[in-house]
Amino acid sequence: MLTVRNLSKKWKDGTEILNKVSFQVDDGEFIAVIGASGSGKTTLLNCLSLREKWDQGQYIYNSRDISGLNPFQAYSLRQEWGFLTENPDVNPSKNALKNVLDSRYQHMSLVRRVFRKESQDEHVYAMDFLEKVGLLDKAREPVSKLSGGEKQRVGIAKALIKGAKVIFADEPLKGLQPEAQNRVMEDLRNVCKRDQVTVICAISSLEHAERYASRIWGISGGKIVLDIAARKLTQREKDIVF
Ligand SMILES: Nc1ncnc2c1ncn2[C@@H]1O[C@H](COP(=O)(O)OP(=O)(O)OP(=O)(O)O)[C@@H](O)[C@H]1O
């Protein structure tokens, strides 16, 4: 569970980017973050995923106050989470299976990584995660040959195999064909429902937010101005956000 209270951030010139953002998110929620360009979506995701610092506010993750972590602690926690951007975090020179296996070992000690045995069991285990995102038949394909949407789904499998209980996604649909966009959103929705993973996803497509998410946050001027269960937004709600 994530709880944030009064998260605020200013740039050096004093411009307010996040303004007392507060919320509570339960396990398994799929949150779509919508808002105009420059409203603060990326900054919010970067702060929540501990990639950027904020000035004020409290951040609680599973009953642990993570507001003041040192860089090493923040790095360790980041390894437990998934982060998707418009550029999938995959190694194009390796196949999909190897990418997923690498993610499983990434957080282990150097010694374990060097001497790891990729047993048959490990392969079967990794295949389970590729199956979750519908890529069993692409397991041995070099990732460079996969489509943008398939790469993004390898990224989701990578997050799942390391046990990520939270996935932050910043515009993961950018540049994808409509069919691939739907598939990525379906996979994200499935991991929320099936695995109780929490997904917080900045997205510019209102239609996808309405159709796939469980909750919608509208951001304007660095504030959450709309926080509702996902459904078709009324014109008034759109006017509040955009
Ligand atoms: N390093 C920076 N210094 C000063 N201002 C910045 C910096 N980075 C971002 N901003 C400003 O902060 C505001 C929020 O930016 P942010 O990228 O979070 O918005 P966004 O909602 O993700 O926009 P977009 O949808 O266009 O990606 C914008 O006005 C942006 O110009």
Ligand as a Chemical Component Dictionary entry (heavy atoms), coordinates in Angstrom:
data_LIG
# 
_chem_comp.id                   LIG 
_chem_comp.type                 NON-POLYMER 
_chem_comp.pdbx_formal_charge   0 
_chem_comp.three_letter_code    LIG 
# 
loop_
_chem_comp_atom.comp_id 
_chem_comp_atom.atom_id 
_chem_comp_atom.alt_atom_id 
_chem_comp_atom.type_symbol 
_chem_comp_atom.charge 
_chem_comp_atom.model_Cartn_x 
_chem_comp_atom.model_Cartn_y 
_chem_comp_atom.model_Cartn_z 
_chem_comp_atom.pdbx_ordinal 
LIG N1  N1  N 0 14.414 20.393 -14.747 1  
LIG C1  C1  C 0 13.384 21.237 -14.779 2  
LIG N2  N2  N 0 13.528 22.534 -14.424 3  
LIG C2  C2  C 0 12.501 23.380 -14.427 4  
LIG N3  N3  N 0 11.231 23.025 -14.797 5  
LIG C3  C3  C 0 11.032 21.759 -15.163 6  
LIG C4  C4  C 0 12.084 20.797 -15.190 7  
LIG N4  N4  N 0 11.562 19.598 -15.590 8  
LIG C5  C5  C 0 10.244 19.817 -15.818 9  
LIG N5  N5  N 0 9.926  21.108 -15.568 10 
LIG C6  C6  C 0 8.612  21.707 -15.658 11 
LIG O1  O1  O 0 7.771  21.039 -14.733 12 
LIG C7  C7  C 0 6.450  20.973 -15.225 13 
LIG C8  C8  C 0 5.957  19.552 -15.117 14 
LIG O2  O2  O 0 6.729  18.747 -15.992 15 
LIG P1  P1  P 0 6.364  17.212 -16.206 16 
LIG O3  O3  O 0 7.357  16.660 -17.171 17 
LIG O4  O4  O 0 6.252  16.556 -14.908 18 
LIG O5  O5  O 0 4.926  17.309 -16.882 19 
LIG P2  P2  P 0 4.090  16.216 -17.662 20 
LIG O6  O6  O 0 2.696  16.356 -17.186 21 
LIG O7  O7  O 0 4.724  14.882 -17.533 22 
LIG O8  O8  O 0 4.200  16.711 -19.160 23 
LIG P3  P3  P 0 4.191  15.865 -20.524 24 
LIG O9  O9  O 0 2.827  15.245 -20.629 25 
LIG O10 O10 O 0 4.423  16.903 -21.582 26 
LIG O11 O11 O 0 5.283  14.864 -20.444 27 
LIG C9  C9  C 0 6.488  21.522 -16.628 28 
LIG O12 O12 O 0 6.009  22.835 -16.590 29 
LIG C10 C10 C 0 7.936  21.479 -16.989 30 
LIG O13 O13 O 0 8.254  22.504 -17.901 31 
# 
loop_
_chem_comp_bond.comp_id 
_chem_comp_bond.atom_id_1 
_chem_comp_bond.atom_id_2 
_chem_comp_bond.value_order 
_chem_comp_bond.pdbx_ordinal 
LIG N1  C1  SING 1  
LIG C1  N2  SING 2  
LIG C1  C4  DOUB 3  
LIG N2  C2  DOUB 4  
LIG C2  N3  SING 5  
LIG N3  C3  DOUB 6  
LIG C3  C4  SING 7  
LIG C3  N5  SING 8  
LIG C4  N4  SING 9  
LIG N4  C5  DOUB 10 
LIG C5  N5  SING 11 
LIG N5  C6  SING 12 
LIG C6  O1  SING 13 
LIG C6  C10 SING 14 
LIG O1  C7  SING 15 
LIG C7  C8  SING 16 
LIG C7  C9  SING 17 
LIG C8  O2  SING 18 
LIG O2  P1  SING 19 
LIG P1  O3  DOUB 20 
LIG P1  O4  SING 21 
LIG P1  O5  SING 22 
LIG O5  P2  SING 23 
LIG P2  O6  DOUB 24 
LIG P2  O7  SING 25 
LIG P2  O8  SING 26 
LIG O8  P3  SING 27 
LIG P3  O9  DOUB 28 
LIG P3  O10 SING 29 
LIG P3  O11 SING 30 
LIG C9  O12 SING 31 
LIG C9  C10 SING 32 
LIG C10 O13 SING 33 
# 
